[in-house]
Amino acid sequence: MGNLNPLVSAIIPNYNHARYLKQRLDSVFNQTYQNFEVIVLDDCSTDNSLEVINRYKDNPHLSQIVVNEANSGSVFKQWDKGINLAKGELVWIAESDDYCELNFLNELVKAFAEKKNVVLACAQYVFFNDEYSYKIKERKTRCYKGKDYICNRLIRYCEIRNASGVVFSKEAYSKISKNYLAYCSAGDLQFWTEILQYGNCVRVGKNLAYFRQNSSSVTGTNATKGIVSREDKRVYDYVTTVYHLTTWQNYMVHLRKARQYQTHPYDSEDIRDEILQLWGLNKGEGFSLLDVFLIWLSGLLERHFGVLI
């Protein structure tokens, strides 16, 4: 990216998160990187969200406040609306119940300037709720080819856990299919997968984004109902139409999914049976020491040496 000081469009989609909004908005407006606009989207909240949002209406970074007359029913539709309104070369979807370090934008924009052909940069997360927080150990910043990151990481396990920790290219977004809009939960995985077909990914190894964990969230409910697992399979099927996966890549995908779905807390065993059958997996199938070693080895090589296998 030739521009070392690009405009970033920070999109804040909100629905009934009044109690978190001050922390979210303060963490955006007070960024050390100052070339940004803020677009707030309220999806017909029924709490006092608009009262909180309007306290910031005179901030010079605030570009638009858009309030839906009826709830859209889809966070991904709100993403698309915000991106279409964005004037920036880069886009940051800052979810309304999360927050971030004040140097978040500075670190991620720097990744675009220092590496070639970057279309997406993501930070590490601190997972938290009202009772606890969990930090992932910081690591070196790495740059990966988009295809390698898709085929050797994303379709095994989506390490990009939340949009709040990501900045991406609006130009790359303009090229994607918008298939993600048809998803209930895994639309973000489809989104990252399509964006990364057009360039490289930088993982900034610093804990800069705080991702709120909420067991009663729509995502949590969709996970126990098997919706997320079914949609993961749709993304996998999509990737296999774009890329030829090697035998090794397919093996590692199915090994990861088998470990995940054998123990996932679904609402019923019937759902588990359906998911395992969808993925061509056998219920109760054990894992050899070699399987466990290979998963450990792939993670070790990525964390310490930046090697994706």
PyMOL commands that set and color helices and strands:
alter all, ss='L'
color gray80, all
select helices_A, chain A and resi 18-29+49-54+75-85+104-114+146-154+163-165+170-173+179-182+187-198+218-224+227-242+247-263+269-278+289-305
alter helices_A, ss='H'
color red, helices_A
select strands_A, chain A and resi 8-14+36-42+62-67+90-93+99-100+118-128+133-135+142-144+166-169+200-212
alter strands_A, ss='S'
color yellow, strands_A
deselect
rebuild
show_as cartoon
